[in-house]
Amino acid sequence: MKQILIYLTGLTLLIPTALKSSTLYDRSNMEMKNGALKSAVFAGGCFWCTEAIFSQLKGVQKVVSGYSGGKVANPTYKEVCTGLTGHAECTQITYDPEQITFAELLEVFWTTHDPTTLNRQGADSGTQYRSAIFYTDEDQKQEAIAYKAKLEEAKIWSAPIVTEITKFEKFYPAEDYHQDYYANNTNQGYCRIVITPKLEKFKKIFKDKLKIR
């Protein structure tokens, strides 16, 4: 079981105020058939948490938990947890750019985890928990670099941002039991103690960006 970790510290809550403004998926799979939807791939610790958060956003069509950034094909969760495959737990987010922009997704990404702890989120440690943005095109790359620079200039955190900004290569969906994990296991200990409080704080901060349920 994943260890308990605490996100959304007082410092991360400042971001919106400070910056108002086992199938293989390759690059071709990331392009949406109708040309309207786009994809983003973020790693910010436990994918149970990040999937639960991004699924709530208006304009987000689908969120898949999986692995990216490694060197082993078709990795299993057990293999990724050893840290030897080089993958990070991440989420592939399919979104409608007319409803939510990549910059808004970046805002949520950087607000909902600590990007200053190298290979760690709370008590969860290892390279699989690193902070990373896997950009799918040059626009995403430049937006991520510029946003990170603004955060550093605003001195939101006292420690340096260690978020990795890397070109997307391959994405491997995690095992079925990891998909919609929070929705299917709300009463599980980790979900109750870690994800639910984090999700409630997120909803308060981004209430204007949430789907109507």
Backbone as CSV, one residue per row, in Angstrom:
resi,resn,N_x,N_y,N_z,CA_x,CA_y,CA_z,C_x,C_y,C_z
1,MET,0.839,-1.188,0.000,0.000,0.000,0.000,0.881,1.247,0.000
2,LYS,0.473,2.239,-0.747,1.243,3.464,-0.781,1.238,4.123,0.587
3,GLN,2.333,4.773,0.914,2.431,5.449,2.190,1.668,6.757,2.131
4,ILE,1.301,7.282,3.298,0.542,8.517,3.372,1.417,9.703,3.004
5,LEU,0.893,10.615,2.207,1.621,11.815,1.854,0.668,12.999,1.861
6,ILE,1.205,14.173,2.109,0.387,15.364,2.192,0.757,16.334,1.071
7,TYR,-0.264,16.773,0.313,-0.062,17.712,-0.769,-0.780,19.026,-0.467
8,LEU,-0.757,19.914,-1.443,-1.455,21.176,-1.348,-1.061,21.947,-0.101
9,THR,0.206,22.208,0.054,0.695,22.982,1.175,0.309,24.432,0.993
10,GLY,0.517,25.223,2.015,0.194,26.635,1.924,0.910,27.311,0.781
11,LEU,2.134,26.885,0.480,2.891,27.499,-0.606,2.273,27.192,-1.957
12,THR,1.878,25.946,-2.172,1.316,25.602,-3.470,-0.018,26.292,-3.692
13,LEU,-0.735,26.623,-2.624,-2.015,27.290,-2.764,-1.847,28.706,-3.300
14,LEU,-0.643,29.236,-3.288,-0.393,30.588,-3.775,-0.324,30.666,-5.293
15,ILE,-0.188,29.555,-5.958,0.043,29.573,-7.398,-1.058,30.286,-8.175
16,PRO,-2.346,29.985,-7.955,-3.367,30.669,-8.743,-3.306,32.180,-8.582
17,THR,-2.950,32.668,-7.394,-2.881,34.100,-7.151,-1.652,34.705,-7.798
18,ALA,-0.538,34.015,-7.671,0.716,34.551,-8.202,0.785,34.503,-9.716
19,LEU,0.073,33.590,-10.340,0.159,33.415,-11.801,-1.208,33.404,-12.456
20,LYS,-1.943,34.414,-12.299,-3.223,34.469,-12.965,-2.998,34.312,-14.456
21,SER,-2.958,34.230,-14.941,-2.862,34.024,-16.346,-3.045,32.441,-16.534
22,SER,-1.646,-2.298,-20.641,-0.446,-2.756,-21.196,-0.394,-2.647,-22.694
23,THR,-1.086,-1.656,-23.500,-1.032,-1.271,-24.905,-0.086,-0.099,-25.021
24,LEU,0.734,-0.065,-26.056,1.692,1.006,-26.217,1.059,2.189,-26.952
25,TYR,1.236,3.378,-26.389,0.785,4.599,-27.043,2.017,5.370,-27.496
26,ASP,2.153,5.612,-28.813,3.264,6.425,-29.286,2.727,7.782,-29.729
27,ARG,3.600,8.584,-30.335,3.211,9.944,-30.696,1.964,9.977,-31.579
28,SER,1.881,9.029,-32.535,0.738,9.042,-33.440,-0.563,8.780,-32.701
29,ASN,-0.526,7.972,-31.649,-1.725,7.683,-30.875,-2.192,8.908,-30.106
30,MET,-1.257,9.837,-29.819,-1.604,10.999,-29.030,-2.423,12.002,-29.830
31,GLU,-2.368,11.933,-31.171,-3.126,12.851,-31.995,-4.567,12.358,-32.096
32,MET,-5.537,13.212,-31.778,-6.923,12.824,-31.776,-7.467,12.752,-33.207
33,LYS,-8.339,11.799,-33.450,-8.847,11.536,-34.788,-9.541,12.741,-35.417
34,ASN,-10.332,13.477,-34.631,-11.074,14.575,-35.212,-10.294,15.878,-35.235
35,GLY,-9.073,15.869,-34.755,-8.237,17.048,-34.804,-8.578,18.096,-33.773
36,ALA,-9.625,17.880,-32.969,-10.064,18.895,-32.015,-9.469,18.698,-30.631
37,LEU,-9.360,17.456,-30.206,-8.873,17.183,-28.869,-7.352,17.068,-28.838
38,LYS,-6.768,17.358,-27.685,-5.324,17.262,-27.507,-5.009,16.426,-26.278
39,SER,-3.731,16.102,-26.116,-3.306,15.288,-24.984,-2.154,15.926,-24.233
40,ALA,-2.111,15.670,-22.954,-1.017,16.117,-22.094,-0.630,14.942,-21.211
41,VAL,0.651,14.839,-20.885,1.124,13.752,-20.025,1.918,14.357,-18.864
42,PHE,1.394,14.185,-17.660,2.010,14.733,-16.461,2.326,13.642,-15.449
43,ALA,3.409,13.833,-14.710,3.753,12.962,-13.582,3.906,13.841,-12.350
44,GLY,3.151,13.528,-11.315,3.211,14.343,-10.101,2.988,13.508,-8.870
45,GLY,3.637,12.345,-8.820,3.441,11.448,-7.681,2.453,10.347,-8.019
46,CYS,1.770,9.866,-7.020,0.816,8.767,-7.159,-0.244,9.062,-8.216
47,PHE,-0.367,8.168,-9.207,-1.344,8.430,-10.261,-2.782,8.224,-9.809
48,TRP,-2.992,7.583,-8.665,-4.352,7.515,-8.134,-4.844,8.921,-7.812
49,CYS,-3.948,9.725,-7.277,-4.287,11.107,-6.905,-4.473,11.985,-8.136
50,THR,-3.510,11.952,-9.034,-3.563,12.852,-10.184,-4.727,12.525,-11.111
51,GLU,-5.039,11.245,-11.260,-6.185,10.877,-12.086,-7.478,11.416,-11.490
52,ALA,-7.626,11.291,-10.177,-8.831,11.766,-9.502,-9.008,13.270,-9.676
53,ILE,-7.918,13.999,-9.657,-7.971,15.458,-9.801,-8.298,15.881,-11.224
54,PHE,-7.506,15.448,-12.192,-7.714,15.907,-13.558,-9.041,15.444,-14.152
55,SER,-9.575,14.349,-13.648,-10.873,13.866,-14.134,-12.000,14.833,-13.798
56,GLN,-11.795,15.695,-12.815,-12.824,16.618,-12.365,-12.927,17.869,-13.235
57,LEU,-11.925,18.120,-14.065,-11.857,19.382,-14.792,-12.762,19.456,-16.018
58,LYS,-13.434,20.562,-16.147,-14.257,20.833,-17.308,-13.362,20.874,-18.544
59,GLY,-13.735,20.177,-19.587,-12.940,20.132,-20.804,-12.051,18.918,-20.910
60,VAL,-11.850,18.235,-19.788,-11.057,16.999,-19.804,-11.980,15.845,-20.179
61,GLN,-11.666,15.174,-21.271,-12.515,14.098,-21.775,-12.177,12.734,-21.197
62,LYS,-10.882,12.520,-20.930,-10.450,11.208,-20.454,-9.120,11.327,-19.742
63,VAL,-8.939,10.542,-18.687,-7.664,10.493,-17.978,-7.283,9.029,-17.793
64,VAL,-6.084,8.667,-18.230,-5.609,7.287,-18.105,-4.351,7.264,-17.252
65,SER,-4.327,6.401,-16.252,-3.132,6.237,-15.422,-2.159,5.310,-16.139
66,GLY,-0.868,5.635,-16.059,0.107,4.782,-16.734,1.533,5.149,-16.424
67,TYR,2.415,4.759,-17.310,3.848,4.923,-17.098,4.498,5.542,-18.330
68,SER,5.432,6.470,-18.092,6.156,7.091,-19.195,7.545,7.487,-18.721
69,GLY,8.429,7.740,-19.681,9.760,8.218,-19.339,10.781,7.152,-19.022
70,GLY,10.443,5.892,-19.273,11.364,4.807,-18.942,11.985,4.151,-20.155
71,LYS,12.728,3.071,-19.884,13.466,2.402,-20.958,13.037,0.954,-21.173
72,VAL,12.042,0.495,-20.441,11.581,-0.890,-20.547,10.195,-0.906,-21.184
73,ALA,9.998,-1.757,-22.175,8.704,-1.841,-22.843,7.693,-2.601,-21.990
74,ASN,6.449,-2.144,-22.033,5.343,-2.803,-21.334,5.650,-3.117,-19.868
75,PRO,6.054,-2.139,-19.100,6.386,-2.403,-17.696,5.146,-2.707,-16.861
76,THR,5.320,-3.508,-15.842,4.239,-3.774,-14.898,4.384,-2.811,-13.726
77,TYR,3.336,-2.692,-12.948,3.372,-1.826,-11.764,4.482,-2.278,-10.819
78,LYS,4.600,-3.579,-10.634,5.632,-4.118,-9.743,7.022,-3.737,-10.230
79,GLU,7.229,-3.796,-11.540,8.537,-3.437,-12.096,8.817,-1.941,-11.947
80,VAL,7.817,-1.129,-12.210,7.989,0.318,-12.088,8.320,0.703,-10.651
81,CYS,7.693,0.022,-9.702,7.922,0.330,-8.282,9.351,0.039,-7.815
82,THR,10.094,-0.756,-8.568,11.491,-1.006,-8.200,12.362,0.204,-8.529
83,GLY,11.884,1.065,-9.405,12.658,2.214,-9.833,13.668,1.882,-10.912
84,LEU,13.737,0.615,-11.324,14.751,0.178,-12.275,14.344,0.379,-13.736
85,THR,13.070,0.575,-14.010,12.632,0.739,-15.398,12.783,2.180,-15.885
86,GLY,12.897,3.097,-14.962,13.037,4.505,-15.312,11.723,5.230,-15.556
87,HIS,10.602,4.525,-15.452,9.309,5.157,-15.689,8.826,5.970,-14.496
88,ALA,7.979,6.932,-14.794,7.279,7.687,-13.753,5.806,7.311,-13.812
89,GLU,5.162,7.257,-12.664,3.712,7.119,-12.646,3.160,8.423,-13.209
90,CYS,2.280,8.324,-14.197,1.777,9.551,-14.799,0.342,9.380,-15.276
91,THR,-0.217,10.464,-15.758,-1.559,10.426,-16.320,-1.531,11.008,-17.722
92,GLN,-2.216,10.339,-18.632,-2.418,10.854,-19.989,-3.786,11.519,-20.000
93,ILE,-3.801,12.805,-20.272,-5.023,13.597,-20.192,-5.463,14.012,-21.588
94,THR,-6.651,13.602,-21.985,-7.222,14.008,-23.259,-8.190,15.152,-22.980
95,TYR,-7.972,16.303,-23.643,-8.779,17.475,-23.309,-9.185,18.274,-24.546
96,ASP,-10.212,19.078,-24.379,-10.707,19.946,-25.430,-10.109,21.333,-25.198
97,PRO,-9.188,21.789,-26.056,-8.532,23.074,-25.848,-9.465,24.275,-25.940
98,GLU,-10.689,24.070,-26.447,-11.647,25.166,-26.481,-12.317,25.355,-25.126
99,GLN,-12.193,24.347,-24.250,-12.784,24.431,-22.918,-11.741,24.620,-21.818
100,ILE,-10.572,24.073,-22.028,-9.498,24.227,-21.051,-8.164,24.232,-21.794
101,THR,-7.308,25.161,-21.448,-6.038,25.295,-22.156,-4.937,24.489,-21.486
102,PHE,-3.837,24.303,-22.218,-2.681,23.619,-21.650,-2.126,24.405,-20.471
103,ALA,-2.171,25.736,-20.567,-1.698,26.574,-19.456,-2.524,26.342,-18.200
104,GLU,-3.820,26.146,-18.344,-4.678,25.886,-17.184,-4.372,24.519,-16.591
105,LEU,-4.075,23.555,-17.466,-3.681,22.234,-16.971,-2.363,22.330,-16.209
106,LEU,-1.443,23.161,-16.700,-0.179,23.369,-15.996,-0.415,23.983,-14.621
107,GLU,-1.348,24.903,-14.540,-1.665,25.531,-13.254,-2.132,24.490,-12.246
108,VAL,-3.033,23.609,-12.702,-3.521,22.544,-11.823,-2.385,21.597,-11.453
109,PHE,-1.580,21.237,-12.431,-0.443,20.335,-12.205,0.477,20.871,-11.122
110,TRP,0.905,22.127,-11.251,1.868,22.665,-10.299,1.246,23.036,-8.957
111,THR,-0.076,23.190,-8.910,-0.734,23.506,-7.639,-0.977,22.272,-6.790
112,THR,-1.097,21.119,-7.424,-1.540,19.933,-6.696,-0.450,18.936,-6.352
113,HIS,0.818,19.348,-6.444,1.899,18.501,-5.938,3.091,19.390,-5.616
114,ASP,4.081,18.835,-4.954,5.273,19.592,-4.587,6.359,19.348,-5.636
115,PRO,6.673,20.347,-6.478,7.656,20.154,-7.539,9.100,20.405,-7.095
116,THR,9.310,20.551,-5.790,10.658,20.846,-5.286,11.333,19.644,-4.640
117,THR,10.616,18.540,-4.522,11.186,17.351,-3.874,11.602,16.349,-4.947
118,LEU,12.890,16.139,-5.086,13.410,15.263,-6.134,13.040,13.811,-5.881
119,ASN,12.357,13.197,-6.848,11.980,11.773,-6.754,11.212,11.454,-5.486
120,ARG,10.352,12.373,-5.084,9.571,12.154,-3.864,8.315,13.013,-3.865
121,GLN,7.228,12.429,-3.355,6.028,13.175,-3.021,5.602,12.714,-1.645
122,GLY,5.777,13.584,-0.653,5.466,13.194,0.711,6.314,12.020,1.132
123,ALA,5.668,10.973,1.592,6.380,9.780,2.051,6.651,8.789,0.928
124,ASP,6.106,9.036,-0.254,6.356,8.159,-1.400,7.647,8.594,-2.088
125,SER,8.631,7.712,-2.122,9.912,8.083,-2.716,10.345,7.104,-3.788
126,GLY,11.148,7.577,-4.708,11.634,6.773,-5.830,11.454,7.559,-7.113
127,THR,12.222,7.215,-8.137,12.134,7.951,-9.400,10.757,7.849,-10.041
128,GLN,9.999,6.825,-9.685,8.653,6.669,-10.250,7.696,7.749,-9.758
129,TYR,8.090,8.467,-8.692,7.244,9.533,-8.146,7.774,10.923,-8.495
130,ARG,8.659,11.009,-9.459,9.234,12.303,-9.807,8.203,13.232,-10.454
131,SER,8.510,14.503,-10.385,7.678,15.518,-11.024,8.140,15.673,-12.461
132,ALA,7.225,15.524,-13.426,7.632,15.583,-14.828,6.490,16.018,-15.747
133,ILE,6.873,16.719,-16.792,5.965,17.072,-17.877,6.547,16.458,-19.143
134,PHE,5.786,15.592,-19.795,6.233,14.970,-21.035,5.523,15.687,-22.190
135,TYR,6.197,16.683,-22.762,5.544,17.510,-23.779,5.418,16.751,-25.102
136,THR,4.308,16.978,-25.790,4.022,16.269,-27.032,4.316,17.102,-28.275
137,ASP,4.591,18.380,-28.100,4.969,19.230,-29.238,5.747,20.435,-28.729
138,GLU,6.240,21.237,-29.660,7.075,22.383,-29.296,6.299,23.431,-28.494
139,ASP,5.019,23.601,-28.817,4.205,24.568,-28.075,4.107,24.197,-26.604
140,GLN,3.835,22.920,-26.334,3.754,22.469,-24.937,5.090,22.665,-24.236
141,LYS,6.166,22.383,-24.933,7.496,22.544,-24.354,7.738,23.988,-23.928
142,GLN,7.471,24.907,-24.842,7.726,26.309,-24.551,6.804,26.845,-23.457
143,GLU,5.539,26.415,-23.466,4.610,26.841,-22.414,5.057,26.348,-21.050
144,ALA,5.489,25.090,-20.989,5.937,24.517,-19.718,7.179,25.229,-19.198
145,ILE,8.134,25.494,-20.089,9.365,26.184,-19.690,9.049,27.596,-19.194
146,ALA,8.180,28.302,-19.918,7.831,29.667,-19.530,7.074,29.699,-18.203
147,TYR,6.163,28.762,-18.010,5.387,28.712,-16.773,6.297,28.422,-15.586
148,LYS,7.205,27.492,-15.778,8.161,27.157,-14.712,9.006,28.379,-14.356
149,ALA,9.419,29.117,-15.369,10.230,30.315,-15.133,9.452,31.352,-14.326
150,LYS,8.154,31.511,-14.615,7.333,32.455,-13.860,7.203,32.031,-12.402
151,LEU,7.049,30.743,-12.192,6.965,30.231,-10.819,8.257,30.508,-10.061
152,GLU,9.365,30.276,-10.713,10.661,30.502,-10.072,10.861,31.988,-9.779
153,GLU,10.446,32.833,-10.707,10.571,34.274,-10.512,9.690,34.750,-9.358
154,ALA,8.494,34.158,-9.234,7.572,34.533,-8.164,7.986,33.973,-6.808
155,LYS,8.955,33.071,-6.820,9.462,32.450,-5.580,8.329,31.846,-4.748
156,ILE,7.505,31.061,-5.417,6.405,30.375,-4.746,6.934,29.420,-3.685
157,TRP,8.032,28.748,-3.996,8.662,27.831,-3.054,10.054,28.343,-2.685
158,SER,10.506,28.011,-1.515,11.842,28.425,-1.097,12.921,27.558,-1.740
159,ALA,12.548,26.341,-2.144,13.493,25.412,-2.774,13.314,25.446,-4.292
160,PRO,14.341,25.070,-5.045,14.263,25.071,-6.506,13.238,24.065,-7.037
161,ILE,12.619,24.388,-8.167,11.700,23.472,-8.835,12.511,22.429,-9.581
162,VAL,12.213,21.166,-9.355,12.976,20.082,-9.986,12.157,19.349,-11.044
163,THR,11.023,19.910,-11.423,10.169,19.284,-12.441,10.937,19.052,-13.733
164,GLU,10.898,17.829,-14.210,11.552,17.437,-15.457,10.634,17.798,-16.628
165,ILE,11.152,18.497,-17.622,10.390,18.818,-18.828,11.044,18.083,-19.989
166,THR,10.416,16.993,-20.406,11.027,16.040,-21.326,10.101,15.716,-22.496
167,LYS,10.674,15.482,-23.649,9.882,15.117,-24.813,9.182,13.789,-24.612
168,PHE,7.897,13.766,-24.929,7.124,12.537,-24.828,7.608,11.512,-25.831
169,GLU,7.766,10.277,-25.381,8.156,9.187,-26.273,7.083,8.102,-26.321
170,LYS,6.858,7.465,-25.197,5.889,6.369,-25.139,5.112,6.395,-23.837
171,PHE,3.887,5.940,-23.919,3.020,5.848,-22.743,2.431,4.452,-22.667
172,TYR,2.531,3.847,-21.496,1.973,2.513,-21.267,0.867,2.608,-20.229
173,PRO,-0.381,2.324,-20.589,-1.458,2.347,-19.597,-1.169,1.368,-18.474
174,ALA,-1.486,1.756,-17.265,-1.309,0.884,-16.106,-2.363,-0.222,-16.132
175,GLU,-2.187,-1.182,-15.272,-3.120,-2.301,-15.163,-4.539,-1.794,-14.890
176,ASP,-5.527,-2.583,-15.294,-6.922,-2.165,-15.189,-7.316,-1.726,-13.784
177,TYR,-6.796,-2.388,-12.763,-7.223,-2.058,-11.401,-6.743,-0.684,-10.944
178,HIS,-5.800,-0.096,-11.673,-5.345,1.257,-11.348,-6.233,2.332,-11.973
179,GLN,-6.995,1.977,-12.998,-7.829,2.961,-13.673,-9.057,3.303,-12.822
180,ASP,-9.374,4.582,-12.740,-10.504,5.049,-11.914,-10.377,4.531,-10.478
181,TYR,-9.148,4.466,-9.994,-8.903,3.844,-8.689,-9.674,4.532,-7.572
182,TYR,-9.615,5.838,-7.525,-10.299,6.542,-6.438,-11.804,6.348,-6.522
183,ALA,-12.362,6.481,-7.709,-13.806,6.324,-7.882,-14.281,4.940,-7.470
184,ASN,-13.434,3.939,-7.681,-13.812,2.560,-7.367,-13.419,2.108,-5.965
185,ASN,-12.633,2.936,-5.274,-12.129,2.533,-3.951,-12.165,3.684,-2.946
186,THR,-13.225,4.464,-2.992,-13.312,5.669,-2.166,-13.133,5.391,-0.684
187,ASN,-13.580,4.238,-0.214,-13.498,3.932,1.217,-12.203,3.240,1.624
188,GLN,-11.331,2.991,0.655,-10.037,2.391,0.980,-9.224,3.399,1.793
189,GLY,-8.386,2.897,2.704,-7.662,3.751,3.637,-6.886,4.886,2.992
190,TYR,-6.081,4.584,2.003,-5.274,5.604,1.340,-6.160,6.661,0.695
191,CYS,-7.255,6.205,0.111,-8.166,7.144,-0.537,-8.808,8.083,0.475
192,ARG,-9.258,7.520,1.591,-9.923,8.343,2.609,-8.967,9.327,3.269
193,ILE,-7.775,8.856,3.581,-6.834,9.664,4.345,-6.054,10.656,3.483
194,VAL,-5.727,10.269,2.267,-4.870,11.107,1.424,-5.632,11.780,0.286
195,ILE,-6.302,10.974,-0.539,-6.883,11.538,-1.759,-8.097,12.421,-1.493
196,THR,-9.008,11.969,-0.631,-10.223,12.762,-0.387,-9.920,14.168,0.122
197,PRO,-9.076,14.329,1.147,-8.764,15.697,1.600,-8.108,16.533,0.517
198,LYS,-7.217,15.930,-0.244,-6.535,16.643,-1.319,-7.533,17.077,-2.382
199,LEU,-8.467,16.187,-2.713,-9.469,16.472,-3.731,-10.395,17.601,-3.284
200,GLU,-10.757,17.602,-2.009,-11.638,18.652,-1.495,-10.963,20.015,-1.552
201,LYS,-9.680,20.076,-1.225,-8.945,21.343,-1.315,-8.851,21.804,-2.765
202,PHE,-8.574,20.864,-3.638,-8.488,21.170,-5.069,-9.805,21.762,-5.570
203,LYS,-10.922,21.169,-5.168,-12.232,21.634,-5.622,-12.522,23.058,-5.174
204,LYS,-12.055,23.410,-3.997,-12.266,24.769,-3.499,-11.461,25.782,-4.301
205,ILE,-10.232,25.425,-4.647,-9.359,26.332,-5.390,-9.804,26.494,-6.833
206,PHE,-10.194,25.390,-7.456,-10.534,25.405,-8.880,-12.027,25.197,-9.131
207,LYS,-12.869,25.692,-8.254,-14.304,25.444,-8.368,-14.895,25.960,-9.683
208,ASP,-14.290,27.012,-10.239,-14.797,27.551,-11.503,-14.397,26.722,-12.718
209,LYS,-13.515,25.749,-12.517,-13.055,24.908,-13.620,-13.598,23.477,-13.545
210,LEU,-14.465,23.206,-12.581,-14.975,21.852,-12.397,-16.156,21.526,-13.295
211,LYS,-16.283,20.253,-13.625,-17.435,19.783,-14.381,-18.688,19.903,-13.532
212,ILE,-19.793,20.138,-14.176,-21.080,20.179,-13.454,-21.559,18.759,-13.277
213,ARG,-21.771,18.376,-12.040,-22.196,16.994,-11.772,-23.570,16.971,-11.130
